[in-house]
């Protein structure tokens, strides 16, 4: 059965976080409209762009995620164990290797 921690106040406001949120949201919407406008005439070019961005950013986002779940802000009992950390690093190496192979295939 799922137990929710309703006793703890986890919604502590961060000063200035509303401004950062709205700035990021506007930047994301603007970037999306620019990309869609730029690639409006060529669906193939847009798919190529999305593929390149995905392959290049996947290892970076994976590393940021691993850094987040192993940080001091996460209680030790909720951090991944040794096996999961090993699997995470293997996955990051595979993601990085795939990104390198993909980048080389684009150049060659």
N, C-alpha and C positions, 0 to 999 in steps of 0.2 A: 504494500500500500504506500502511496506517495504521501510523504509528510512535509508540509510547508512550514518554514520557519517564520511564523507570523509575529513572534515575540520580539524579533530583532528589527531595528529600524535601519533598513538597507538603503532607503531613499534619501540619503543625506545630500542636500543640494551643494553643488560645487560652484563657488563664486565665478560669475562670468561664463558659465557653461551654456546658458541660453544664447548668448551672442555668438559663441563659437559654433553652436549647432546651426543657427540660422545662416551664418556665413558659409559654413560647409555645405548646407543644403542648397543655397543659391549658387555656389560654385559648381556643385555637382549637376544641377539642372542646366546651368549655362554651358558647361562642358559637354553634356549630353546633346544639347541642341546644336552646338558647334560641330560635333562629330557627325550627327545625323545630317546636318546641312552640307557639310563637306563631302560626305559620301552618298548624297541623295541620288546621284546619277549612276553609281556603280555599286551594286550589292556585293559583287566579288571582292572589290577593294575593301569594303567595310568588313566583310568576313575575314579577310586576310589581316586587317588591322586588329580586329578583336582577337584573332588567334595569336598574333605576335604579342600583344599586350598580356594575354592570359599566360602564355608560356614564360614570359619574362618575369611577371609579377608573382607567379605561384610560389617559387622558392622564397621570395621575400616575405610574402604573407604567411607562409608556413613557419618561417623562422620567427616572425613577430608573434604568431600564435603560441609557439613553443616557449618563447621568452615570457609571454603573459602568464601561462599556466604554471611556470616554474618560478615566478617572481615571489618576493617576500610578502606581497599582498595576499597571496593564496595560502591558506593555512596548510601546514605540512601534511595533514591527513587527507587533504583534497588534491595534492599534487600527484602527478603520474609517478608510478613506480619505475624500478630499474628496467623492466622489460618494455614498458611503454615508451620510456625515454630512448631506449635502443632502437625500437621500431620507428620512433619519430625521427631520429637522426638518419636512419637508413632511408626513410621516406624523403627527407630533405635532400640527401645526396642523390637519390633517384630523380627528384624534381629538378635539382640543379643540373644534373647530367643531361636530362631530357631537354632542358632549356638551352644548354650549350650545343647539343647535337642539332636542335632545331635552328638555332642562330647560324651555325656553320652551314647547314643545308640551304639556308636563305642566301648566304654569301657565295656559296659555291655552286 
